[in-house]
């Protein structure tokens, strides 16, 4: 899925913390603030696994995730897609390059971008 240049600019203009939501096997949502995150090659959003617990269990159970972020201009965006967790590989290596050294970076959540919304408007 190819992201628009406008979306990438909005991502760069976001407030640092995003909201990552995953769902348990029983359908119970769990949302966390995540400040260690990055857009990865137009196809995924990476979130460093520094202190996940319920989030990791939800990811390992399979399914989807959503990422909500707000730009510095107060525009809201939501990204939805399948999510996986890795402790090695290119996504993990990328996360290690920007995750602060003081944080553990045990793994990386990779949200494959399938849908993008700005408010109720579907962009992708």
JONOR-V132168 format. One record per residue. RES is the residue in one small letter. SS is DSSP state (H for helix, E for strand, C for the rest). Layout:
BEGIN
((RES,SS) (RES,SS))
END
This chain:
BEGIN
((x,C) (x,C) (x,C) (x,C) (x,H) (x,H) (x,H) (x,H) (x,H) (x,H) (x,H) (x,H) (x,C) (x,E) (x,C) (x,C) (x,C) (x,E) (x,E) (x,E) (x,E) (x,E) (x,E) (x,C) (x,C) (x,C) (x,C) (x,C) (x,E) (x,E) (x,E) (x,E) (x,E) (x,E) (x,C) (x,C) (x,E) (x,E) (x,E) (x,E) (x,C) (x,C) (x,C) (x,E) (x,E) (x,E) (x,E) (x,E) (x,E) (x,C) (x,C) (x,C) (x,C) (x,H) (x,H) (x,H) (x,H) (x,H) (x,H) (x,H) (x,C) (x,C) (x,C) (x,E) (x,E) (x,E) (x,E) (x,E) (x,E) (x,E) (x,E) (x,C) (x,C) (x,C) (x,C) (x,E) (x,E) (x,E) (x,E) (x,E) (x,E) (x,E) (x,E) (x,E) (x,E) (x,E) (x,C) (x,C) (x,C) (x,H) (x,H) (x,H) (x,H) (x,H) (x,H) (x,H) (x,H) (x,H) (x,C) (x,C) (x,C) (x,C) (x,C) (x,C) (x,C) (x,C) (x,E) (x,E) (x,E) (x,E) (x,E) (x,E) (x,C) (x,C) (x,E) (x,E) (x,E) (x,E) (x,C) (x,C) (x,E) (x,E) (x,C) (x,C))
END
